[in-house]
Each structure stands twice: as structure tokens, then as C-alpha cells.
């Protein structure tokens, strides 16, 4: 086993994803991941707290991105436009960049209850951050909370539909469809 390798984290990450897809998340052990990567178990724990962390690495950046998008939005934009524009300009390009990784991650997360719960906790954190950001824009508490929920719902539905379709359709088109449906639902024709 190699004592030090400059690409250890990426090798561990790739080995974990391969094993999770081959034999399932629950059946995969940290020693198996380390062995597949050609490293030691100790090396694994230098990079990740546990095997779940492999799937959620980098996810802690998203709440700050969401807050920045809302904070920097044109003050004259209505709430739904802030959500649509922010997701389209900032979040979608990041998702498209990691398309293949997200597809693999999605297929793993949806097979494990604990991972799905972790995903829901992440969305709850994003909701809280978005709610606070909309409140800073001057929205009253109820409106800020609804805006936070809408932001999470639009993000989550866009990502879900994109990944469920094999990430083949243009992500911006799916986002536009989700925003259109949410807007039509919120403002039904008289």
C-alpha cells in the first residue's frame, strides 16, 4: 500500500463510488474502498469521516452559494425571478459540470434510506439559508419562509427530473418547466 499519494482523495472517491454501485452502499466497507484505491484504511479516514462523506463531499458549499445568489440579486426582481435567475446563472452550471458524478451519486443515494435522510437534511439547511437571505431582502417572515421553500422545491425538482432522465435534457429547459409549473400552480387562471 502506498504511504502517500497526491491523488489519494480522488482515488478513494472513485473507488467508493465504484463499489457502492457494484455491491450497494450498505455492503461496502471502508477497508474495501481503501483496498480498491490502493491505500490504507487510515488514509481513508484522513480524507473522510466515514463512507457517507464520500457522497456528500463539497455539498457544504451549496448553502453559501444560495445565500450569495439571493443577497446579490437585483432588488427589483420578484421572488420567483430571483430563484429562477439564481439557479440558472449560478447553480445549474455547477450541476452540469458534475453531471456524471451526480448521476452515479443519485443512483446510490436513492437506494439507501439513511442517505436519503441525509439528503433531506441538506435541503433543510438550504431552506434555512434561503429563508434568511430572503428575509435580508426585506420579505416578511412568512413570505421569506415560503420563498425559501420554493427555492428548495424548484432546485430539488429540477435536479430530480434531470437525473431521472439520465441528465440528457438541457438542465435550463427543465428548470424553466419547473418554474412555469410552480408559477401556474401559484397563480391559476381565473
C-alpha positions in Angstrom: 0.0 0.0 0.0 1.2 3.5 -0.8 2.0 5.6 2.2 1.5 8.9 0.4 -0.2 9.6 -2.9 -1.0 13.1 -4.2 -4.4 12.0 -5.6 -5.5 9.9 -2.6 -8.8 11.7 -2.1 -9.9 11.3 -5.7 -8.8 7.7 -5.8 -10.7 6.9 -2.7 -13.7 8.8 -4.0 -13.7 6.9 -7.3 -13.2 3.5 -5.6 -16.1 4.2 -3.2 -18.5 5.1 -6.0 -17.5 2.1 -8.0 -18.0 -0.2 -5.0 -21.3 1.4 -4.0 -22.6 0.9 -7.5 -21.3 -2.7 -7.7 -22.4 -4.1 -4.3 -24.5 -1.4 -2.7 -23.8 1.3 -0.1 -24.6 -0.8 2.9 -22.5 -3.8 1.8 -19.4 -1.7 1.1 -16.8 -1.3 3.8 -14.1 1.3 4.3 -11.3 -1.3 4.1 -12.7 -2.4 0.7 -12.7 1.2 -0.5 -9.2 1.7 0.7 -8.0 -1.5 -0.9 -9.7 -0.7 -4.2 -7.9 2.7 -4.2 -4.6 1.0 -3.3 -4.4 2.8 0.0 -4.8 2.1 3.7 -7.9 2.4 5.8 -6.1 5.1 7.8 -5.6 7.0 4.5 -9.4 6.9 4.0 -10.0 8.4 7.4 -7.5 11.2 6.7 -9.8 12.4 3.9 -13.3 11.3 5.0 -15.0 11.0 8.4 -17.0 8.0 7.1 -18.1 6.4 3.9 -21.2 8.6 3.7 -18.9 11.6 3.4 -17.7 10.4 0.1 -21.2 11.0 -1.4 -21.6 14.4 0.2 -18.2 15.9 -0.3 -18.5 19.5 -1.4 -22.2 19.7 -0.6 -21.5 22.1 2.3 -20.6 24.8 -0.2 -24.1 24.9 -1.6 -25.8 26.9 1.2 -23.3 29.7 0.9 -23.8 29.8 -2.8 -27.6 30.0 -2.3 -27.2 32.8 0.2 -24.9 34.7 -2.1 -27.2 34.4 -5.1 -30.2 35.8 -3.2 -28.1 38.5 -1.5 -26.6 39.7 -4.8 -29.9 39.5 -6.8 -31.3 42.7 -8.3 -33.5 44.2 -5.5 -36.3 45.0 -8.1 -36.7 41.3 -9.1 -39.7 39.4 -7.8 -39.1 36.4 -5.6 -39.7 33.7 -8.3 -37.4 35.6 -10.7 -34.6 35.7 -8.1 -35.0 31.9 -7.7 -35.1 31.2 -11.4 -32.3 33.6 -12.3 -30.0 32.4 -9.4 -30.4 28.8 -10.2 -30.0 29.3 -13.9 -26.9 31.5 -13.6 -25.0 30.0 -10.7 -26.3 26.6 -9.6 -27.1 24.9 -12.9 -23.6 25.4 -14.4 -22.1 23.7 -11.3 -24.5 20.8 -11.7 -23.7 20.4 -15.4 -20.0 20.4 -14.6 -20.5 17.3 -12.3 -23.2 15.6 -14.5 -21.6 12.1 -14.5 -20.7 12.3 -10.8 -24.3 13.4 -9.9 -25.8 10.6 -11.9 -23.8 8.0 -10.0 -24.4 9.7 -6.7 -28.1 9.9 -7.3 -28.4 6.2 -8.1 -26.6 5.4 -4.9 -28.4 7.8 -2.6 -31.9 6.8 -3.7 -31.3 3.1 -2.7 -30.4 3.8 0.9 -32.9 5.3 3.5 -30.1 6.9 5.7 -28.6 8.6 2.6 -32.0 9.9 1.6 -32.4 11.3 5.1 -29.0 13.0 4.8 -30.1 14.5 1.5 -33.3 15.8 3.2 -31.2 17.4 6.0 -29.1 19.1 3.3 -32.2 20.5 1.7 -33.5 21.7 5.1 -30.2 23.6 5.6 -30.5 25.2 2.2 -34.1 26.1 3.0 -33.0 27.8 6.3 -30.2 29.7 4.5 -32.5 30.8 1.6 -35.2 31.9 4.1 -32.7 34.1 6.0 -31.4 35.5 2.7 -34.9 36.4 1.5 -35.6 38.0 4.9 -32.5 40.2 4.4 -34.1 41.3 1.1 -36.9 42.7 3.2 -39.5 40.0 2.9 -41.8 39.5 5.9 -41.1 36.2 7.8 -43.9 34.2 6.2 -43.0 35.3 2.7 -39.3 34.7 3.3 -40.1 31.2 4.5 -42.3 30.4 1.5 -39.6 31.8 -0.8 -37.0 29.6 0.9 -39.3 26.5 0.4 -39.9 27.5 -3.2 -36.2 27.8 -3.9 -35.5 24.3 -2.4 -38.5 22.8 -4.2 -37.5 24.3 -7.6 -33.9 23.2 -7.1 -34.8 19.7 -6.0 -37.4 19.1 -8.6 -35.2 20.4 -11.4 -32.3 18.1 -10.3 -34.6 15.1 -9.8 -36.2 15.4 -13.2 -32.8 16.0 -14.9 -31.2 13.0 -13.2 -34.2 10.7 -13.6 -34.0 11.4 -17.4 -30.3 10.4 -17.4 -29.3 14.0 -17.4 -29.9 14.1 -21.2 -32.3 17.0 -21.4 -31.0 20.5 -21.2 -31.0 21.4 -17.5 -32.1 25.0 -18.2 -35.1 23.7 -20.0 -36.1 21.5 -17.1 -35.6 24.5 -14.7 -37.8 26.7 -16.9 -40.5 24.0 -17.0 -40.5 23.6 -13.2 -40.6 27.4 -12.7 -43.5 27.6 -15.2 -45.5 24.9 -13.4 -44.8 26.4 -10.0 -45.9 29.8 -11.2 -49.0 28.4 -12.9 -49.9 26.5 -9.7 -49.4 29.6 -7.5 -51.5 31.7 -9.9 -54.1 29.5 -11.5 -56.2 31.1 -14.3 -59.4 32.7 -13.1 
